[in-house]
Amino acid sequence: KLGIKPIGLLFLSSIIACLGLNAVAAINSFGPAIGAVLIYSIGKTFFWPTMLAVVGDRFPRTGAVAMSLMGGIGMMSAGLIGSAGLGYFKDRYSADELKTADAALYAEWQSEGDPSDFLGFEKVQPIDGQRLEEAKNIVVAKKLAGDGTVEVEPTAAQVTVVESDIRGNRRTLRTDSLIPATMAVIYLLLMLYFRAQGGYRPISIEEATDKG
């Protein structure tokens, strides 16, 4: 009803998702965080069904096969590349932030396990996950208690580590926003391509068969 073609909708969704991720990375309070996540969710919602619709429109002879292949490749990319990549950048950015804040503290808090690596990027020794979670619990308990008493007061070192991890998480979200930004460029090129071809339109099975 809005008159937006599927590729145009994918382009808009990419832009909205990119803005939403950057908004999430920038907020510091609960209310605005809900709004930022809502912006991201609006952009993300239309990706999956619209991409399947484009496959059905342009490759009608393939039926569900092409849709299944596209969906499988998407899920494999998200699981094997996306999750691993974001995990690496989270480790890297948090470690960089702590190293910048206090190099000696980073040396004390870094993990003794295997370094975090991803594709050809430089390996990094992440912050010890167990100690970080313990520090987070103490710092969060202190914030929730306000001026009241808490069983355990966070140390200055724990506060520094947690704040560095938060800054690292924000940088990770901004890096994550490059994914929908790249998708927006691709969809823009597709829009230009279809415009040069007379506009986007579904192809019927009969038409596809004649071309085949």
C-alpha positions in Angstrom: 0.0 0.0 0.0 2.9 2.3 0.6 4.1 1.7 -3.0 7.6 0.5 -1.9 9.2 -2.2 -4.0 10.8 -5.1 -2.2 14.4 -3.9 -2.9 13.4 -0.4 -1.7 12.0 -1.9 1.5 15.3 -3.9 2.0 17.2 -0.7 1.5 15.1 1.3 4.0 15.3 -1.6 6.5 19.1 -1.6 6.2 19.3 2.1 6.9 16.9 1.8 9.9 18.8 -1.2 11.3 22.1 0.7 11.0 20.7 3.7 12.8 19.2 1.5 15.5 22.5 -0.2 16.3 24.3 3.1 16.6 21.5 4.5 18.8 21.8 1.5 21.1 25.5 2.0 21.3 25.0 5.7 22.3 22.4 5.5 25.0 23.0 5.4 28.8 19.5 5.0 30.3 16.7 2.4 30.2 14.0 4.5 28.5 16.0 5.6 25.5 17.5 2.1 25.2 14.0 0.7 24.6 13.4 3.2 21.9 16.8 2.5 20.3 16.1 -1.3 20.3 12.6 -0.6 18.8 14.2 1.3 15.9 16.6 -1.6 15.3 13.8 -4.1 15.5 11.7 -2.2 12.9 14.6 -2.4 10.5 15.4 -6.0 11.2 11.8 -7.3 11.0 11.4 -7.0 7.2 14.8 -8.5 6.1 14.0 -12.2 6.2 10.5 -12.3 4.6 11.3 -9.6 2.0 14.5 -11.4 0.9 12.5 -14.6 0.5 9.9 -12.8 -1.4 12.5 -11.4 -3.8 13.9 -14.9 -4.5 10.3 -16.1 -5.2 9.6 -13.1 -7.4 12.8 -13.3 -9.5 13.4 -17.1 -9.6 9.9 -18.7 -9.6 11.0 -21.9 -11.3 13.2 -22.8 -8.3 10.2 -23.0 -5.9 11.2 -23.5 -2.3 14.7 -24.8 -3.2 16.3 -21.3 -3.8 14.6 -19.9 -0.7 15.9 -22.8 1.4 19.4 -22.4 0.0 19.4 -18.6 0.7 18.0 -19.2 4.2 20.6 -21.9 4.9 23.5 -19.8 3.7 22.2 -16.8 5.7 22.0 -18.9 8.9 25.4 -20.5 8.3 26.9 -17.0 7.8 25.3 -15.7 10.9 26.4 -18.7 13.0 29.9 -19.4 11.6 31.0 -15.9 10.7 28.7 -13.4 12.4 28.8 -14.7 15.9 32.5 -15.5 15.8 33.3 -12.1 14.4 31.3 -10.1 16.9 32.7 -12.2 19.7 36.2 -11.4 18.6 35.6 -7.7 18.3 33.9 -7.7 21.7 37.0 -9.3 23.2 39.3 -7.0 21.2 37.6 -3.7 22.0 37.1 -4.4 25.7 40.7 -5.4 26.0 41.8 -2.3 24.1 39.7 0.0 26.3 41.1 -1.6 29.5 44.6 -1.4 28.2 44.1 2.3 27.4 42.6 2.9 30.9 45.2 1.0 32.8 47.7 -1.2 31.0 48.9 -2.8 34.3 45.3 -3.7 35.2 44.8 -5.3 31.8 47.9 -7.4 32.3 46.4 -8.5 35.7 42.9 -9.2 34.4 43.6 -10.8 31.0 42.6 -14.4 30.4 45.1 -17.2 30.7 43.4 -19.3 28.0 43.8 -19.2 24.2 43.8 -15.8 22.6 40.7 -14.6 20.6 41.2 -14.5 16.9 39.0 -14.2 13.7 40.0 -14.7 10.1 43.2 -12.7 9.5 42.8 -10.1 12.3 45.4 -9.7 15.0 45.0 -12.1 18.0 44.1 -10.6 21.3 44.1 -11.9 24.8 40.6 -11.1 26.2 39.7 -10.1 29.7 39.1 -13.1 32.0 35.4 -13.8 31.6 34.7 -15.3 35.0 36.4 -12.4 36.9 34.6 -9.9 34.6 31.2 -11.5 35.4 31.9 -11.4 39.1 32.9 -7.7 38.9 29.7 -6.9 36.9 27.5 -8.5 39.5 29.1 -6.5 42.3 29.0 -3.2 40.3 25.4 -3.8 39.3 24.4 -4.6 42.8 26.0 -1.4 44.0 24.1 0.7 41.4 20.8 -1.0 42.2 21.4 -0.3 45.9 22.0 3.3 45.3 23.1 5.0 48.6 22.0 1.9 50.5 24.4 -0.8 51.9 25.6 -3.7 49.8 27.3 -6.8 51.0 30.4 -6.3 48.9 31.7 -2.9 47.7 33.2 -2.9 44.2 36.9 -2.1 44.1 38.3 0.6 41.9 39.8 -2.0 39.7 36.5 -3.8 39.2 34.8 -0.5 38.3 37.5 0.2 35.8 37.2 -3.2 34.2 33.4 -3.1 34.0 33.4 0.4 32.5 36.0 -0.7 29.9 33.9 -3.7 29.0 30.9 -1.4 28.5 32.8 0.9 26.2 34.0 -2.2 24.3 30.5 -3.4 23.9 29.4 0.0 22.5 32.3 -0.2 20.0 31.2 -3.7 19.0 27.7 -2.5 18.3 29.0 0.3 16.1 31.1 -2.2 14.2 28.0 -4.4 13.9 26.2 -1.5 12.3 28.6 -1.8 9.3 26.8 -5.0 8.3 23.4 -3.3 7.5 25.3 -0.3 6.1 27.1 -2.6 3.6 23.7 -4.2 2.8 22.2 -0.8 2.2 24.9 -0.1 -0.4 24.2 -3.5 -2.1 20.5 -2.9 -2.2 21.0 0.6 -3.6 23.1 -0.8 -6.4 20.3 -3.4 -7.0 17.7 -0.6 -7.1 19.8 1.2 -9.7 20.2 -2.0 -11.7 16.4 -2.7 -11.8 15.7 0.9 -12.7 18.0 0.5 -15.7 16.0 -2.6 -16.6 12.7 -0.8 -16.5 11.9 -1.3 -12.8 11.6 -4.2 -10.4 8.8 -6.7 -11.2 8.0 -10.3 -10.4 8.7 -12.9 -13.1 6.1 -15.4 -13.9 6.9 -19.1 -14.2 5.8 -19.0 -17.9 8.1 -16.1 -18.6 11.0 -17.7 -16.7 10.4 -20.9 -18.7 10.5 -19.0 -22.0 13.8 -17.4 -21.1 15.2 -20.8 -20.0 
